[in-house]
Amino acid sequence: MEIEFWGATRTVTGSQFIISDGKRKILFECGLFQGRRKESEERNRNFPYDPGEIPYLFLSHAHMDHAGNIPNLVKHGFRGKIIATPATIDLLQYMLRDSAHIHEKDAEYVNKKRKRKGLPPIEPLYTMKDAEESMEFFEPLDYYETFEDGFSVRFIEAGHILGSVQLIIEMDGKKIGFTGDLGRPHLPILRDPDQIEGVDVLIMESTYGKRYHRPIEEAYKDLEKIIKRAEELKGKVIIPAFSVGRTQEVVYCIHRLIDEKRIPEIPVYVDSPLSTNVTEVFRRHPECFDEETYKMFLEEGDPFGFERIEYIRDVEESKALNHMHGPMVIISASGMCEHGRILHHLKNSIEDERNAVVIVGYQAVNTLGRKLVEGEKRVNIFGEPHRVRAPVYVLNEFSAHADRNDLLRYVESSGVKRIILVHGEEKEIEALREELARRGYDVHAPRRGERITI
Ligand SMILES: [Zn+2]
């Protein structure tokens, strides 16, 4: 059998690979590539294979770098089945629509500029209609169940976000394990990742192939201090967070700190319509929770603090937060501070040293979030310069990815000798590759378009 790698090779986005037995091509993941605008356009709009020939697409989880190009795949003729967990399918109902909305808005903005220059308009990557049509092709497969049709795919817990799985694929007498994105043990809300064993080849993510995280409890302690400081100074704590995963973890953490009386009960706002919808999906899928959260869910019915925390959909309500005085916590998207409501909150708060900004997720190069992490003292927001006077705290511990230690331990426990590394920036993937090679593994990090025979 042969594996073709078409994305997330020596980078973290655009996940997409094909396994074929010579007769059929089975697709795994269909992620959006994110990077420089021109390259992203080119890669997302064109498929290196005929989508009409693919009978099945399997998904590890709902993040856009793994599933965000599905509407475009369907637009280009895919008519097979898209197989994912019920929670992943529910999340994608909202996330693909949200993504379509962003692409439509982007195209609208670009077309305004093109019109002024007398250029013809461009089409959005995909539209709301495309996103809605693609939802018809989904078919659920539960955790620990096996799909069979001349080959088999089994889903096991990945502990990364709600509904996330690792895949064990059997085809042509060979067994392949794919970690998808691998979570960390002891993260709030989710179960710990399960272990793939006894496969011929393990395809593993390497996002944090070089770096280590502190224990999550350290992040709880830091957040406790930051919120107490806001209470004293009557400041605002602004937390940019991805709508899926990080927002719910931060809410859960604040909820627990209040319950344990470690922080006062100050107002907390989750200001993002997508986060609000996604949090409702979390409430519909308690089967994905770890024991502690499940107990909280059964006993209180409210691990995400619906009673205590205000979820904001309406734009006017969102704007009203700008005129309100602290202390308060505002959690809002986008996670890398590139667009969305978070920009308004940063613009209004960043110049006042009583406030604070808390970064809880990975910030890609050239984003506003990355500039804040790197301690820049002057940043542009909506094209205007702002002085950064509010302190910026970075709590990487909320990251939903395994770190270097977790990944090395995972490989050692798998008993697998042949390892293929994907989903990592060059530095991270090389650091992990070197260490695994030193330990005697047959390890390889493919480049885009590479084919590997098993
Ligand atoms: Zn992910």
Residues whose N, C-alpha, C, O or C-beta is under 5 A from the ligand:
A	BS01	ZN	H63 D181
